[in-house]
Amino acid sequence: MASYAPLEYAPLEIGSFTAVTADRLELGEGPRLLADGTVVCVDILTGRLLRVPDTDGGTLSELARLHDPLGAVAPVSPVEGSRSRWAAATGMAFAALDSDGQVVHTADLLARPGGAQRTNDAACDATGRMWAGTMAYDATPGEGALHRWDTDGSVTCVLDGLTIPNGPVFSPDGRTLYLADSAQGVVEAFTVDTSSGELSERRVVFRVDAAEGSPDGMTVDSEGCIWSAIWGGGHIRRYTPDGELLQRIDVPARQPSAVCLTGRHLIVTTAAHGMTTPGPWDGAVLRATCRTAAPSAAPYSPTASELRH
């Protein structure tokens, strides 16, 4: 039987951060690299989908503005004649948006018992399903959940009892889902049945001490390492798939919310939400040189006719 040496993870060289534009977001989140090299992000509470310019300067271009909070988006697999351009987690629903940012289909999510709730972070897996977390506006413990939008348009609540779910993100082979519960300071992993979407083998990957911040949005790089924005801690962390901390990367904003790797840059969204005296970088979209890559955002791939057109 062949034996394999364990991977050796060298520290990565990260350049100095700059603010991509002069824009400042209330609750920036969900930076996503698309297959054509474009990067988009959202400002959750203002319901805006934004394009990040390729070079510093200019402005964030508004691609859509929804009436409800916009947690995250993913592209939709192109189908001839289809109006759907984006799959979105918005309000308490999954939605399909056309190229003008108009909602053309929705699939409602069942709210958990308690107060008003909204979607938070979301992403698609390699088989074309979309996964989204929901939370109470006031972050009431236990009112959060994780939902799955299958390619046939059906919606399933796959996990409840959460508080502030962030992620979800997937390993390069699609067989592991990573999910943060920011309020609990924990990132967990689940084994994914890629055929059915069922989750099993729940386990803790790493914890973040509350005094150092809380794990927020994540990405997984091409080596399978997990990058986590540490909200309230002003830094990003890179972990091995087994939860070993490899590197801490300081950012000039107190509330980094999510990360994106393009192969040329590390892009970090941040937030000014909840701050009485935000600093000059709080709410900015930040960018630094970084040669580490991650796959572009997987698309939602609907099979039901009402979703394809």
ZADO-1210 file (C-alpha; in nm, 4 decimals, padded with zeros to 6 digits):
<atoms>
<atom x="00.0000" y="00.0000" z="00.0000" code="MET" pos="1"/>
<atom x="00.1346" y="00.3426" z="-00.0912" code="ALA" pos="2"/>
<atom x="00.2058" y="00.5842" z="00.1898" code="SER" pos="3"/>
<atom x="00.1809" y="00.9604" z="00.1678" code="TYR" pos="4"/>
<atom x="00.3669" y="01.2262" z="00.3634" code="ALA" pos="5"/>
<atom x="00.1427" y="01.4779" z="00.5425" code="PRO" pos="6"/>
<atom x="00.0988" y="01.8133" z="00.3749" code="LEU" pos="7"/>
<atom x="00.3326" y="02.0858" z="00.4932" code="GLU" pos="8"/>
<atom x="00.1707" y="02.4272" z="00.5126" code="TYR" pos="9"/>
<atom x="00.4160" y="02.7144" z="00.4751" code="ALA" pos="10"/>
<atom x="00.3260" y="03.0625" z="00.6023" code="PRO" pos="11"/>
<atom x="00.1774" y="03.2704" z="00.3245" code="LEU" pos="12"/>
<atom x="00.3011" y="03.6091" z="00.2148" code="GLU" pos="13"/>
<atom x="00.0224" y="03.8652" z="00.2401" code="ILE" pos="14"/>
<atom x="00.0653" y="04.2235" z="00.1177" code="GLY" pos="15"/>
<atom x="-00.0558" y="04.5413" z="00.2872" code="SER" pos="16"/>
<atom x="-00.4286" y="04.6043" z="00.2834" code="PHE" pos="17"/>
<atom x="-00.5883" y="04.8892" z="00.0927" code="THR" pos="18"/>
<atom x="-00.9501" y="05.0010" z="00.0760" code="ALA" pos="19"/>
<atom x="-01.0753" y="04.9081" z="-00.2706" code="VAL" pos="20"/>
<atom x="-01.3054" y="05.2116" z="-00.2883" code="THR" pos="21"/>
<atom x="-01.4126" y="05.5031" z="-00.0713" code="ALA" pos="22"/>
<atom x="-01.7477" y="05.3291" z="-00.0121" code="ASP" pos="23"/>
<atom x="-01.8267" y="05.2111" z="00.3387" code="ARG" pos="24"/>
<atom x="-02.0839" y="04.9363" z="00.4016" code="LEU" pos="25"/>
<atom x="-02.3123" y="04.8921" z="00.6990" code="GLU" pos="26"/>
<atom x="-02.2813" y="04.5128" z="00.7061" code="LEU" pos="27"/>
<atom x="-02.0584" y="04.4008" z="00.4193" code="GLY" pos="28"/>
<atom x="-02.0548" y="04.0245" z="00.3652" code="GLU" pos="29"/>
<atom x="-02.0427" y="03.7426" z="00.1116" code="GLY" pos="30"/>
<atom x="-01.7526" y="03.8310" z="-00.1219" code="PRO" pos="31"/>
<atom x="-01.7662" y="03.5823" z="-00.4091" code="ARG" pos="32"/>
<atom x="-01.5294" y="03.5161" z="-00.6966" code="LEU" pos="33"/>
<atom x="-01.7212" y="03.4351" z="-01.0153" code="LEU" pos="34"/>
<atom x="-01.5957" y="03.2162" z="-01.2988" code="ALA" pos="35"/>
<atom x="-01.5158" y="03.5204" z="-01.5158" code="ASP" pos="36"/>
<atom x="-01.2936" y="03.6732" z="-01.2465" code="GLY" pos="37"/>
<atom x="-01.5521" y="03.9222" z="-01.1231" code="THR" pos="38"/>
<atom x="-01.5897" y="03.9643" z="-00.7462" code="VAL" pos="39"/>
<atom x="-01.9238" y="04.0584" z="-00.5922" code="VAL" pos="40"/>
<atom x="-02.0328" y="04.1161" z="-00.2332" code="CYS" pos="41"/>
<atom x="-02.3443" y="04.2227" z="-00.0431" code="VAL" pos="42"/>
<atom x="-02.4410" y="04.4862" z="00.2110" code="ASP" pos="43"/>
<atom x="-02.6820" y="04.2684" z="00.4068" code="ILE" pos="44"/>
<atom x="-02.9118" y="04.5120" z="00.5833" code="LEU" pos="45"/>
<atom x="-02.9477" y="04.7488" z="00.2860" code="THR" pos="46"/>
<atom x="-03.0300" y="04.4551" z="00.0545" code="GLY" pos="47"/>
<atom x="-02.7650" y="04.5481" z="-00.2018" code="ARG" pos="48"/>
<atom x="-02.5629" y="04.3269" z="-00.4362" code="LEU" pos="49"/>
<atom x="-02.2406" y="04.5024" z="-00.5376" code="LEU" pos="50"/>
<atom x="-01.9615" y="04.4469" z="-00.7891" code="ARG" pos="51"/>
<atom x="-01.6104" y="04.5036" z="-00.6577" code="VAL" pos="52"/>
<atom x="-01.3889" y="04.6920" z="-00.9087" code="PRO" pos="53"/>
<atom x="-01.0832" y="04.5121" z="-01.0413" code="ASP" pos="54"/>
<atom x="-00.8471" y="04.7899" z="-00.9326" code="THR" pos="55"/>
<atom x="-00.8447" y="05.0285" z="-00.6399" code="ASP" pos="56"/>
<atom x="-01.0485" y="05.3442" z="-00.6859" code="GLY" pos="57"/>
<atom x="-01.3896" y="05.3987" z="-00.8367" code="GLY" pos="58"/>
<atom x="-01.7010" y="05.2777" z="-00.6603" code="THR" pos="59"/>
<atom x="-01.8851" y="04.9592" z="-00.5779" code="LEU" pos="60"/>
<atom x="-02.1318" y="04.9087" z="-00.8634" code="SER" pos="61"/>
<atom x="-02.4872" y="04.8255" z="-00.7554" code="GLU" pos="62"/>
<atom x="-02.6216" y="04.5173" z="-00.9376" code="LEU" pos="63"/>
<atom x="-02.9405" y="04.4748" z="-00.7326" code="ALA" pos="64"/>
<atom x="-03.1250" y="04.6372" z="-00.4437" code="ARG" pos="65"/>
<atom x="-03.3866" y="04.4266" z="-00.2652" code="LEU" pos="66"/>
<atom x="-03.6519" y="04.5278" z="-00.0145" code="HIS" pos="67"/>
<atom x="-03.5364" y="04.2574" z="00.2267" code="ASP" pos="68"/>
<atom x="-03.1916" y="04.1951" z="00.3743" code="PRO" pos="69"/>
<atom x="-02.9626" y="04.0140" z="00.1308" code="LEU" pos="70"/>
<atom x="-02.7477" y="03.7507" z="00.3008" code="GLY" pos="71"/>
<atom x="-02.5457" y="03.6242" z="00.0040" code="ALA" pos="72"/>
<atom x="-02.5696" y="03.5302" z="-00.3631" code="VAL" pos="73"/>
<atom x="-02.4412" y="03.2642" z="-00.5989" code="ALA" pos="74"/>
<atom x="-02.4509" y="03.2508" z="-00.9781" code="PRO" pos="75"/>
<atom x="-02.7129" y="03.0353" z="-01.1511" code="VAL" pos="76"/>
<atom x="-02.6030" y="02.7798" z="-01.4092" code="SER" pos="77"/>
<atom x="-02.6781" y="02.9297" z="-01.7516" code="PRO" pos="78"/>
<atom x="-02.9744" y="02.7783" z="-01.9352" code="VAL" pos="79"/>
<atom x="-03.0890" y="02.9039" z="-02.2732" code="GLU" pos="80"/>
<atom x="-03.3953" y="03.1221" z="-02.2306" code="GLY" pos="81"/>
<atom x="-03.3661" y="03.1372" z="-01.8514" code="SER" pos="82"/>
<atom x="-03.4145" y="03.4713" z="-01.6776" code="ARG" pos="83"/>
<atom x="-03.2366" y="03.3613" z="-01.3597" code="SER" pos="84"/>
<atom x="-02.8922" y="03.5146" z="-01.3100" code="ARG" pos="85"/>
<atom x="-02.8452" y="03.4972" z="-00.9330" code="TRP" pos="86"/>
<atom x="-02.9550" y="03.2667" z="-00.6547" code="ALA" pos="87"/>
<atom x="-02.9964" y="03.4599" z="-00.3314" code="ALA" pos="88"/>
<atom x="-03.0676" y="03.4194" z="00.0371" code="ALA" pos="89"/>
<atom x="-03.2899" y="03.7180" z="00.1165" code="THR" pos="90"/>
<atom x="-03.5365" y="03.7977" z="00.3931" code="GLY" pos="91"/>
<atom x="-03.6648" y="03.4540" z="00.4959" code="MET" pos="92"/>
<atom x="-03.6458" y="03.2971" z="00.1512" code="ALA" pos="93"/>
<atom x="-03.4299" y="03.1632" z="-00.1247" code="PHE" pos="94"/>
<atom x="-03.4817" y="03.3643" z="-00.4422" code="ALA" pos="95"/>
<atom x="-03.3833" y="03.3742" z="-00.8078" code="ALA" pos="96"/>
<atom x="-03.2939" y="03.7166" z="-00.9495" code="LEU" pos="97"/>
<atom x="-03.2714" y="03.8151" z="-01.3151" code="ASP" pos="98"/>
<atom x="-02.9874" y="04.0139" z="-01.4725" code="SER" pos="99"/>
<atom x="-03.1594" y="04.3396" z="-01.3691" code="ASP" pos="100"/>
<atom x="-03.1683" y="04.2301" z="-01.0063" code="GLY" pos="101"/>
<atom x="-03.5440" y="04.1663" z="-01.0066" code="GLN" pos="102"/>
<atom x="-03.6858" y="03.8709" z="-00.8114" code="VAL" pos="103"/>
<atom x="-03.8356" y="03.6135" z="-01.0502" code="VAL" pos="104"/>
<atom x="-03.8932" y="03.3244" z="-00.8066" code="HIS" pos="105"/>
<atom x="-03.8949" y="03.2693" z="-00.4305" code="THR" pos="106"/>
<atom x="-03.8938" y="02.9654" z="-00.2025" code="ALA" pos="107"/>
<atom x="-03.9951" y="03.0599" z="00.1506" code="ASP" pos="108"/>
<atom x="-03.8117" y="02.9416" z="00.4593" code="LEU" pos="109"/>
<atom x="-03.9957" y="02.8363" z="00.7714" code="LEU" pos="110"/>
<atom x="-03.9058" y="03.0671" z="01.0595" code="ALA" pos="111"/>
<atom x="-03.8152" y="02.9087" z="01.3902" code="ARG" pos="112"/>
<atom x="-04.0311" y="02.9880" z="01.6949" code="PRO" pos="113"/>
<atom x="-03.9496" y="03.3332" z="01.8313" code="GLY" pos="114"/>
<atom x="-03.9050" y="03.6848" z="01.6955" code="GLY" pos="115"/>
<atom x="-03.8271" y="03.8284" z="01.3523" code="ALA" pos="116"/>
<atom x="-03.5613" y="03.6401" z="01.1568" code="GLN" pos="117"/>
<atom x="-03.3555" y="03.6778" z="00.8385" code="ARG" pos="118"/>
<atom x="-03.1099" y="03.4881" z="00.6239" code="THR" pos="119"/>
<atom x="-02.7426" y="03.5446" z="00.6935" code="ASN" pos="120"/>
<atom x="-02.4678" y="03.3713" z="00.4933" code="ASP" pos="121"/>
<atom x="-02.5151" y="03.1234" z="00.2061" code="ALA" pos="122"/>
<atom x="-02.3262" y="02.9264" z="-00.0598" code="ALA" pos="123"/>
<atom x="-02.3782" y="02.6516" z="-00.3159" code="CYS" pos="124"/>
<atom x="-02.2159" y="02.3097" z="-00.3198" code="ASP" pos="125"/>
<atom x="-02.0608" y="02.1446" z="-00.6249" code="ALA" pos="126"/>
<atom x="-02.3815" y="01.9555" z="-00.7066" code="THR" pos="127"/>
<atom x="-02.5818" y="02.2769" z="-00.7442" code="GLY" pos="128"/>
<atom x="-02.7690" y="02.2983" z="-00.4134" code="ARG" pos="129"/>
<atom x="-02.7771" y="02.6235" z="-00.2143" code="MET" pos="130"/>
<atom x="-02.7303" y="02.6295" z="00.1632" code="TRP" pos="131"/>
<atom x="-02.8195" y="02.9256" z="00.3844" code="ALA" pos="132"/>
<atom x="-02.8210" y="03.0091" z="00.7509" code="GLY" pos="133"/>
<atom x="-03.0970" y="03.2035" z="00.9242" code="THR" pos="134"/>
<atom x="-03.0881" y="03.3950" z="01.2520" code="MET" pos="135"/>
<atom x="-03.3017" y="03.6177" z="01.4715" code="ALA" pos="136"/>
<atom x="-03.2497" y="03.9887" z="01.4167" code="TYR" pos="137"/>
<atom x="-03.1650" y="04.0219" z="01.7860" code="ASP" pos="138"/>
<atom x="-02.9458" y="03.7057" z="01.7781" code="ALA" pos="139"/>
<atom x="-03.1660" y="03.5182" z="02.0262" code="THR" pos="140"/>
<atom x="-02.9804" y="03.1963" z="02.1152" code="PRO" pos="141"/>
<atom x="-03.1139" y="02.8839" z="01.9461" code="GLY" pos="142"/>
<atom x="-03.3359" y="03.0591" z="01.6890" code="GLU" pos="143"/>
<atom x="-03.0880" y="03.0106" z="01.4035" code="GLY" pos="144"/>
<atom x="-03.0976" y="02.7271" z="01.1499" code="ALA" pos="145"/>
<atom x="-02.9343" y="02.5922" z="00.8337" code="LEU" pos="146"/>
<atom x="-03.1503" y="02.5356" z="00.5244" code="HIS" pos="147"/>
<atom x="-03.0910" y="02.3622" z="00.1902" code="ARG" pos="148"/>
<atom x="-03.2453" y="02.4622" z="-00.1449" code="TRP" pos="149"/>
<atom x="-03.2318" y="02.1546" z="-00.3633" code="ASP" pos="150"/>
<atom x="-03.2083" y="02.1672" z="-00.7401" code="THR" pos="151"/>
<atom x="-03.5749" y="02.0628" z="-00.7744" code="ASP" pos="152"/>
<atom x="-03.6774" y="02.3749" z="-00.5821" code="GLY" pos="153"/>
<atom x="-03.7628" y="02.2008" z="-00.2549" code="SER" pos="154"/>
<atom x="-03.6433" y="02.3488" z="00.0744" code="VAL" pos="155"/>
<atom x="-03.5299" y="02.1529" z="00.3807" code="THR" pos="156"/>
<atom x="-03.4269" y="02.2710" z="00.7256" code="CYS" pos="157"/>
<atom x="-03.1253" y="02.0498" z="00.7895" code="VAL" pos="158"/>
<atom x="-03.0046" y="02.1849" z="01.1242" code="LEU" pos="159"/>
<atom x="-03.1604" y="02.3990" z="01.3966" code="ASP" pos="160"/>
<atom x="-03.0699" y="02.5210" z="01.7436" code="GLY" pos="161"/>
<atom x="-02.8047" y="02.7592" z="01.6071" code="LEU" pos="162"/>
<atom x="-02.7675" y="03.1273" z="01.6905" code="THR" pos="163"/>
<atom x="-02.5646" y="03.3125" z="01.4231" code="ILE" pos="164"/>
<atom x="-02.4725" y="03.0654" z="01.1470" code="PRO" pos="165"/>
<atom x="-02.1953" y="03.1758" z="00.9112" code="ASN" pos="166"/>
<atom x="-02.0423" y="02.9966" z="00.6177" code="GLY" pos="167"/>
<atom x="-02.1404" y="02.7435" z="00.5025" code="PRO" pos="168"/>
<atom x="-01.8361" y="02.6495" z="00.2955" code="VAL" pos="169"/>
<atom x="-01.7199" y="02.3223" z="00.1443" code="PHE" pos="170"/>
<atom x="-01.3978" y="02.1254" z="00.1153" code="SER" pos="171"/>
<atom x="-01.2480" y="02.1000" z="-00.2365" code="PRO" pos="172"/>
<atom x="-01.3921" y="01.7490" z="-00.2820" code="ASP" pos="173"/>
<atom x="-01.7376" y="01.8626" z="-00.1660" code="GLY" pos="174"/>
<atom x="-01.7584" y="01.5949" z="00.1023" code="ARG" pos="175"/>
<atom x="-01.7177" y="01.8232" z="00.4047" code="THR" pos="176"/>
<atom x="-01.9303" y="02.1223" z="00.5025" code="LEU" pos="177"/>
<atom x="-01.7895" y="02.3764" z="00.7469" code="TYR" pos="178"/>
<atom x="-02.0285" y="02.5943" z="00.9442" code="LEU" pos="179"/>
<atom x="-01.9592" y="02.8626" z="01.2037" code="ALA" pos="180"/>
<atom x="-02.1924" y="02.9561" z="01.4852" code="ASP" pos="181"/>
<atom x="-02.0442" y="03.2958" z="01.5546" code="SER" pos="182"/>
<atom x="-02.2253" y="03.3497" z="01.8836" code="ALA" pos="183"/>
<atom x="-02.0826" y="03.0236" z="02.0184" code="GLN" pos="184"/>
<atom x="-01.7312" y="03.0895" z="01.8854" code="GLY" pos="185"/>
<atom x="-01.7185" y="02.7530" z="01.7117" code="VAL" pos="186"/>
<atom x="-01.6652" y="02.6137" z="01.3622" code="VAL" pos="187"/>
<atom x="-01.7965" y="02.2628" z="01.3017" code="GLU" pos="188"/>
<atom x="-01.7605" y="02.0160" z="01.0172" code="ALA" pos="189"/>
<atom x="-02.0159" y="01.7751" z="00.8733" code="PHE" pos="190"/>
<atom x="-01.9757" y="01.4898" z="00.6271" code="THR" pos="191"/>
<atom x="-02.1951" y="01.5530" z="00.3209" code="VAL" pos="192"/>
<atom x="-02.3684" y="01.2786" z="00.1252" code="ASP" pos="193"/>
<atom x="-02.3162" y="01.4371" z="-00.2165" code="THR" pos="194"/>
<atom x="-02.6068" y="01.2419" z="-00.3658" code="SER" pos="195"/>
<atom x="-02.8753" y="01.3326" z="-00.1127" code="SER" pos="196"/>
<atom x="-02.7316" y="01.6367" z="00.0643" code="GLY" pos="197"/>
<atom x="-02.7733" y="01.4673" z="00.4026" code="GLU" pos="198"/>
<atom x="-02.5278" y="01.5658" z="00.6786" code="LEU" pos="199"/>
<atom x="-02.3617" y="01.3344" z="00.9297" code="SER" pos="200"/>
<atom x="-02.0568" y="01.3028" z="01.1573" code="GLU" pos="201"/>
<atom x="-02.0858" y="01.6437" z="01.3204" code="ARG" pos="202"/>
<atom x="-01.7603" y="01.7485" z="01.4891" code="ARG" pos="203"/>
<atom x="-01.5845" y="02.0618" z="01.6152" code="VAL" pos="204"/>
<atom x="-01.2938" y="02.1847" z="01.4011" code="VAL" pos="205"/>
<atom x="-01.1838" y="02.4865" z="01.6055" code="PHE" pos="206"/>
<atom x="-01.3005" y="02.7361" z="01.8637" code="ARG" pos="207"/>
<atom x="-01.2239" y="03.1055" z="01.9045" code="VAL" pos="208"/>
<atom x="-01.2040" y="03.2533" z="02.2531" code="ASP" pos="209"/>
<atom x="-01.4631" y="03.5290" z="02.2954" code="ALA" pos="210"/>
<atom x="-01.1944" y="03.7689" z="02.4130" code="ALA" pos="211"/>
<atom x="-01.0307" y="03.7398" z="02.0682" code="GLU" pos="212"/>
<atom x="-01.3485" y="03.7841" z="01.8591" code="GLY" pos="213"/>
<atom x="-01.5812" y="03.5371" z="01.6886" code="SER" pos="214"/>
<atom x="-01.5571" y="03.3288" z="01.3685" code="PRO" pos="215"/>
<atom x="-01.7597" y="03.4849" z="01.0881" code="ASP" pos="216"/>
<atom x="-01.7566" y="03.4320" z="00.7102" code="GLY" pos="217"/>
<atom x="-01.5177" y="03.1734" z="00.5667" code="MET" pos="218"/>
<atom x="-01.3650" y="03.0303" z="00.2532" code="THR" pos="219"/>
<atom x="-01.1677" y="02.7126" z="00.1809" code="VAL" pos="220"/>
<atom x="-00.8554" y="02.7381" z="-00.0333" code="ASP" pos="221"/>
<atom x="-00.7270" y="02.4920" z="-00.2925" code="SER" pos="222"/>
<atom x="-00.5233" y="02.3107" z="-00.0245" code="GLU" pos="223"/>
<atom x="-00.8343" y="02.2544" z="00.1834" code="GLY" pos="224"/>
<atom x="-00.7403" y="02.5104" z="00.4500" code="CYS" pos="225"/>
<atom x="-01.0129" y="02.7149" z="00.6166" code="ILE" pos="226"/>
<atom x="-00.9905" y="03.0959" z="00.6216" code="TRP" pos="227"/>
<atom x="-01.2095" y="03.2582" z="00.8868" code="SER" pos="228"/>
<atom x="-01.2802" y="03.6280" z="00.9388" code="ALA" pos="229"/>
<atom x="-01.2659" y="03.7013" z="01.3118" code="ILE" pos="230"/>
<atom x="-01.5429" y="03.9520" z="01.3821" code="TRP" pos="231"/>
<atom x="-01.4527" y="04.1957" z="01.6587" code="GLY" pos="232"/>
<atom x="-01.0934" y="04.0710" z="01.6546" code="GLY" pos="233"/>
<atom x="-00.9585" y="04.2641" z="01.3575" code="GLY" pos="234"/>
<atom x="-00.7912" y="03.9666" z="01.1908" code="HIS" pos="235"/>
<atom x="-00.8236" y="03.6628" z="00.9634" code="ILE" pos="236"/>
<atom x="-00.7187" y="03.3106" z="01.0605" code="ARG" pos="237"/>
<atom x="-00.6086" y="03.0224" z="00.8401" code="ARG" pos="238"/>
<atom x="-00.6564" y="02.6694" z="00.9745" code="TYR" pos="239"/>
<atom x="-00.5759" y="02.3225" z="00.8471" code="THR" pos="240"/>
<atom x="-00.8766" y="02.0972" z="00.7767" code="PRO" pos="241"/>
<atom x="-00.8079" y="01.9398" z="01.1178" code="ASP" pos="242"/>
<atom x="-00.8289" y="02.2724" z="01.2994" code="GLY" pos="243"/>
<atom x="-00.4620" y="02.3561" z="01.3494" code="GLU" pos="244"/>
<atom x="-00.4067" y="02.7320" z="01.3425" code="LEU" pos="245"/>
<atom x="-00.1546" y="02.8107" z="01.0703" code="LEU" pos="246"/>
<atom x="-00.1539" y="03.1872" z="01.0411" code="GLN" pos="247"/>
<atom x="-00.3078" y="03.5061" z="01.1759" code="ARG" pos="248"/>
<atom x="-00.3440" y="03.8004" z="00.9382" code="ILE" pos="249"/>
<atom x="-00.4240" y="04.1381" z="01.0935" code="ASP" pos="250"/>
<atom x="-00.6623" y="04.3686" z="00.9065" code="VAL" pos="251"/>
<atom x="-00.7159" y="04.7440" z="00.9653" code="PRO" pos="252"/>
<atom x="-01.0839" y="04.7060" z="01.0588" code="ALA" pos="253"/>
<atom x="-01.2390" y="04.5791" z="01.3799" code="ARG" pos="254"/>
<atom x="-01.5209" y="04.3761" z="01.2226" code="GLN" pos="255"/>
<atom x="-01.3957" y="04.1700" z="00.9281" code="PRO" pos="256"/>
<atom x="-01.6953" y="03.9673" z="00.8142" code="SER" pos="257"/>
<atom x="-01.5892" y="03.7395" z="00.5268" code="ALA" pos="258"/>
<atom x="-01.3006" y="03.6509" z="00.2965" code="VAL" pos="259"/>
<atom x="-01.2461" y="03.5732" z="-00.0712" code="CYS" pos="260"/>
<atom x="-00.9336" y="03.4420" z="-00.2470" code="LEU" pos="261"/>
<atom x="-00.8859" y="03.5148" z="-00.6173" code="THR" pos="262"/>
<atom x="-00.5349" y="03.3756" z="-00.6748" code="GLY" pos="263"/>
<atom x="-00.4072" y="03.7339" z="-00.6905" code="ARG" pos="264"/>
<atom x="-00.5703" y="03.8936" z="-00.3908" code="HIS" pos="265"/>
<atom x="-00.7210" y="03.8329" z="-00.0495" code="LEU" pos="266"/>
<atom x="-01.0446" y="04.0329" z="-00.0349" code="ILE" pos="267"/>
<atom x="-01.2078" y="04.1027" z="00.3012" code="VAL" pos="268"/>
<atom x="-01.5487" y="04.2569" z="00.3635" code="THR" pos="269"/>
<atom x="-01.5969" y="04.4514" z="00.6854" code="THR" pos="270"/>
<atom x="-01.8811" y="04.6195" z="00.8730" code="ALA" pos="271"/>
<atom x="-01.9514" y="04.9399" z="01.0604" code="ALA" pos="272"/>
<atom x="-02.2791" y="04.7994" z="01.1994" code="HIS" pos="273"/>
<atom x="-02.3201" y="04.8537" z="01.5731" code="GLY" pos="274"/>
<atom x="-02.0268" y="05.0925" z="01.6044" code="MET" pos="275"/>
<atom x="-02.0840" y="05.4317" z="01.7632" code="THR" pos="276"/>
<atom x="-01.7496" y="05.5610" z="01.6381" code="THR" pos="277"/>
<atom x="-01.6368" y="05.3581" z="01.3361" code="PRO" pos="278"/>
<atom x="-01.2765" y="05.3947" z="01.2308" code="GLY" pos="279"/>
<atom x="-01.1635" y="05.4996" z="00.8832" code="PRO" pos="280"/>
<atom x="-01.1444" y="05.1386" z="00.7572" code="TRP" pos="281"/>
<atom x="-01.4595" y="05.0027" z="00.9217" code="ASP" pos="282"/>
<atom x="-01.7143" y="04.9101" z="00.6545" code="GLY" pos="283"/>
<atom x="-01.4566" y="04.9094" z="00.3743" code="ALA" pos="284"/>
<atom x="-01.3929" y="04.6302" z="00.1259" code="VAL" pos="285"/>
<atom x="-01.0236" y="04.5555" z="00.1751" code="LEU" pos="286"/>
<atom x="-00.7744" y="04.3986" z="-00.0630" code="ARG" pos="287"/>
<atom x="-00.4185" y="04.2672" z="-00.0225" code="ALA" pos="288"/>
<atom x="-00.1918" y="04.0730" z="-00.2556" code="THR" pos="289"/>
<atom x="-00.2028" y="03.6982" z="-00.1941" code="CYS" pos="290"/>
<atom x="-00.1215" y="03.4185" z="-00.4395" code="ARG" pos="291"/>
<atom x="-00.3340" y="03.1547" z="-00.2718" code="THR" pos="292"/>
<atom x="-00.6398" y="03.0526" z="-00.4720" code="ALA" pos="293"/>
<atom x="-00.9818" y="02.9125" z="-00.3947" code="ALA" pos="294"/>
<atom x="-01.2423" y="02.7832" z="-00.6404" code="PRO" pos="295"/>
<atom x="-01.4860" y="03.0340" z="-00.7843" code="SER" pos="296"/>
<atom x="-01.8364" y="03.0333" z="-00.6377" code="ALA" pos="297"/>
<atom x="-02.0288" y="02.7196" z="-00.7293" code="ALA" pos="298"/>
<atom x="-02.3567" y="02.7920" z="-00.9117" code="PRO" pos="299"/>
<atom x="-02.7100" y="02.6993" z="-00.8182" code="TYR" pos="300"/>
<atom x="-02.8196" y="02.4458" z="-01.0826" code="SER" pos="301"/>
<atom x="-03.1992" y="02.4209" z="-01.0882" code="PRO" pos="302"/>
<atom x="-03.3780" y="02.1343" z="-01.2592" code="THR" pos="303"/>
<atom x="-03.7383" y="02.2455" z="-01.2029" code="ALA" pos="304"/>
<atom x="-03.8875" y="02.4293" z="-01.5028" code="SER" pos="305"/>
<atom x="-04.0192" y="02.7213" z="-01.2954" code="GLU" pos="306"/>
<atom x="-03.6664" y="02.7874" z="-01.1707" code="LEU" pos="307"/>
<atom x="-03.4980" y="02.7464" z="-01.5077" code="ARG" pos="308"/>
<atom x="-03.7226" y="03.0044" z="-01.6754" code="HIS" pos="309"/>
</atoms>
